Amino acid sequence: MCTRTNFDRIADRHCNHFNSCFISRSFIYALIRKQQVNGEANVLFSLVHLARTEAIKRNSVVTICKSNDANQCGGNWSDGWIVFQDNNKDGSRDAGETLISSGTIGYGYQLSWTAFGSNNYIRFTPQGLTLSQNGSFKLCPGDGDARYARAVIISKTARVRLPKDTNGDGIYEDAGGSNLMCS
């Protein structure tokens, strides 16, 4: 028995005959995947802005760290993260430190953070800067298809940017201008 997905129903509405149906299904599938990964990259972009804004508002260091339980730092970035007021500036949530937010990346994506300093966290000062950190979040789909990988790049001044596919090869670039690679 064949089950129909929402994707099939959408594609059927755009199919006139076999050839256009094949093209439409492929196009719609790619479009949906691109929109999904762009949405996940925007979640990360917003996460960084939240942490930076909270650091300024609270006049305190605020940290984003990887978390597998939505309460303490630990695990992998793909498990999730927490944002908290880091009173002692050690990059680890201790008793009495306020949990501001927690979250996870969408199902099927792999997330990593590579930085100057620590790959376990990123900290923001009350002035809205990072604590001498710059780095990149890299978001890869579970199947490793680099066409659907994205990066969120953060400078020491806490400027956040989403790189583009500047050379038109269908793969977005990293902070250094090289194609993103997923393994």
C-alpha positions, 0 to 999 in steps of 0.5 A: 500500500502506498501512503501519500505525504503532504509533499505528494499532495503539493506536488500533484497540484503543480503537475500537468503531465509526467515530465513537468511532474518530475520537475515540479516534485524535484523543485518543490522538494529542494525548495522545502529543504532550503526553507527548512534549513534557512528557518533553522539558521534563523533560529540560531541567528535569533538565539545569538541576538537573544543572548546578547540582548539579555547580557546588556539588559541584565548588565551581566555575562550571558552564556550559550552552551550546548546542553542535552537536558535543557538545564545544565551544560553538556552533551552535543550542540545537536542535543540542544542548548541553554542560555543563562546568566553566567554570574561567575563567567565560567561558561558553566551553569551553576546553582543560582544562575538564572536560566533564560532560555533553552532550545533544540535544532530541528529533527535530523540536523547536526549542529556544531560550534567552532570558535576561538576559545571554547567550542563548548560555549559562547559568552556575551558581556554587559557591553554586548560583545563576546568575551574574546570569542569569534566562531561559527555555528554550522548546521548540516542536514542528517544526510550530509548534503552540503547544498542544505548546510548553513553557517551562522558566523559571530565576530568578537564584536558580536556581529552576526551574519549568515554567509551566502553562496557567493560563487553560485555553485549551490553550496553556502560558504563558511567564514573563510569563504570556503564551501561548507562541508558536512561529514 
